[in-house]
Each structure stands twice: as C-alpha cells, then as structure tokens.
Amino acid sequence: MATFLVILHGLLAVALLGSITHQAIAVVWPAQSKAGFVNAYRSVSSRAYVNANIILFLTVAALGSVIYPIYRVWVRTYLENARLYPAVGSFEIKEQLIALGLGLLPLYWLVWRRPEPASTSARTAVTLMLCFIVWFSFLVGHILNNIRGFFGL
C-alpha cells in the first residue's frame, strides 16, 4: 500500500509540476500570437490553471502527509545512520517550503480572482513562489526516493 501511495504521490506531483510551470511561463513570458510551439505554450489562459493548481497542491500535500510517517521512521533513520545529513536537511527545508506554500494558497487564489490590471505583479510573484516551492519539493523528493531505492530500503 505504501508503494502505491508513493507512486500516486509522485504522479500527482508531476501533474502539479507541469501545471504550475505552464502557468508561470505564461505569466512571466506572455505570447502575442499562437504561431509556433513555444508561442502556443506561452499563450495559454493562466487563470484557467488556478483551481487545478490549488487542488493538486492540496492533494499532493495530503498524500505526502499520509506517507510521511513511513519516511520519518524508516528512511530518515537510515539516512541519519548513514550520515547523509544533506539529504535529511534538504527534506527538512522541503517540509518548511510546503508549509509556506499551503499558507500562500489563499493569497494565490485571491490575486488570481481580481481583475487583470490591479494585481499583475502580485500574480507573478505568488505564482513564481509556488512554482519554486513545487520544483524544489519535487526534486528533493525524487532524489530522496532514489537514495532510498539505491540502498534497498
């Protein structure tokens, strides 16, 4: 069951990663036309991603909290005994960033709910912060999962 939850957590994290990255690129680097792949990628409606990103973030965080005790008891203990302190520390930073991301979600929803000219810089800032949190968390989680797999935990 734990393996299934870790795989589901990872798949939903990839979906969130793609969605928030797509939105961040469209916000930071908007396109004037849809001609070509790069312009089509940049010319999406950024507002359409807000609710999906919030639901995905909450779902991935909830799944992470369900599998967290397994990490805390089995994986972290091994990492500390193996003196892999940078890996342990990076996960601690990930935990703090996820908590900040959960706190940013109401602001994220609010700035995307307002009309266009009033909150452009706030939208950009909050979207980029969430994008950074998601990317950092995904990379740390992926690397720790690989460490776990390499050492046969």
N, C-alpha and C positions, 0 to 999 in steps of 0.2 A: 504494500500500500504506500509506503514511504517513497519508493522509487517512482510510482505512478504520480504522486503529488509533486515530486521534484521535476519530473518531465513536464507535467502540466504547468507548473510554475514557470519553467523555462520557456515553454511555447507562448504563454501569455505575455511573458516579459519581452519576447521577440516582437510580438504584435504591438505592444506598447512602445517599444523602441522605434519601430518603423513609423508608427502613427505620430509620435511626438517629434521625431526627426523631420518628417514630411511637413508638419505644421511649422516647425521652427525655420526651416529653409524658406517656406513660402512667406513667412513674416519678415525675415531678415533680408531676403533677396527676391522680392516680388517680380514677376514677369509681366511684360506689357502685352505679349501675344502668346498663343499656344503653339506656334510653329516650332517643331523640333522636340526631341525628347526632354532635354533639360528645361526648356521653357514650359512645356506641358507639366513637368514635375513641380515647377515653381509656381504655376498659375492656378493652383487649387484654391478652393474657398477654405481659408484657415478656420473660420468659425465652425465649419462642419465637424471638425475634429475634437472640439472641446468636451462634449459629453462622453464621447468614446474614450478619450484620454483619461477623464476622471474615473469612469467605470473601470477601465483597465488598470489604472494605478491602484485603486482600492482593492480590486480583485487580486492583483499580484501581491500587494502588501498583506492581504488577509491570508492568502496561501503561504506566503513567507512566514507569517506568524504561526501557522499550523505546523510547518516543518521545522521551525526554529528550535524547539526542544531537542530534536534529533541532532541538529548541528551542535547545540550547546553541550550535550552530553558526550557524543561520540567523536565528532570531527574536531571540535575545538580542543578537547582534551588531548587528542593525538597531536594536533598542531603545536600545542604548548609543550608536550613531552618531547617532540622532535625539534624544539627550539626554533620554530618557524614564526617568530614574533611579527615580522612584517605582514604576513598573511593574516594573523589574528588581529593586528591593528587596523589593517585595511577593512576588515569586516566590521570592526567597531565604528570606523568612520562611516561605512555604508549604513549602519543602523541609525546613526545620528542624521545623516542626509535624508534617509527615508522618512524619519520623524519630521524633519523640516519640510519635506515635500508634502506630507499629509497636512501640515499646517498651512502650506501655500495653496492647497486646492480650493478653498473658498475664495481667496483673492483671485486666483486664476479664473474661476467661474465668473466672478463679479466683473473683472476687467474685460472679459470677452462678451459679457452681456450688454455692456454700454455701447453707445453709438461710436462709429469709426473715429472721427477726429478727436474726441475727448480723451481717449486712452491708448493711443498708438504706442507711446514709449513704455507705458506700464505693461501693455500686452507683450511687447517684445522682451522686456526684462523678465517678467514672470515666466513666459514660455521658454526662454533660454535657460533660466534657473532650473526649471523642471526637466528640460532636455539634458542638462548637465547631470542632474541627480540620477536620471534614468540610465544614462550612458555609464556613469561611474558605477552605479549599483549593478548593472548588467555585467560589466567587465569583471568586477570583483567577484561576483557570484559565480561567473563562468570559470575564472581562474581557480577559485577555491574548490569548485566541483571537480576540476581537472586534477588538482593536488590530491583530493580525496580518491579519485579514480586511479591515479598513478601509484599510490601507496596501498591500494587494495582495501580501503575502509568500507 
